[in-house]
């Protein structure tokens, strides 16, 4: 795989990592603010706050999964294995990596894994 492409993807991964960390930090602040308002509201406010906390937790979980995938991709770059499918070893097309920079598998292998997990 072309080294300039790998460097471009590394830069993109680092930027996405930074955005996720900022998002998680913001969600933590939002959770603190929600915790402060729970004791002061009526039942409708409490129910609304519970929904907000659930949504923030779900968003945080997805961000955490994405962060792990990005960190794994950065590790593969460091090891010189970025752009190779972890399952079959074939090169992952650049178009796929541009769409999903943390992709660890080619489309056929990823499809098989998704079907297995259903």
BELQUIPE-V162645 format. One line per field, one symbol per residue. phi: phi as a letter, one per 20 degrees, with the letter a starting at -180 (. if undefined). psi: psi as a letter, one per 40 degrees, with the letter a starting at -180 (. if undefined). A space follows every 50 residues. Layout:
phi = ???
psi = ???
//
This chain:
phi = .fffffffffffffffffffffffffffffffffffegfedeffffffff fgfffffffffffffffffffffffffgemdfndffednffeggfffffc gegdcfggffffffffee
psi = ihddddddddddddddddddddddddddddddddddedeeiadddddddd ddddddddddddddddddddddddddddefehehhddeeihhiddddddg deheiidddddddddde.
//
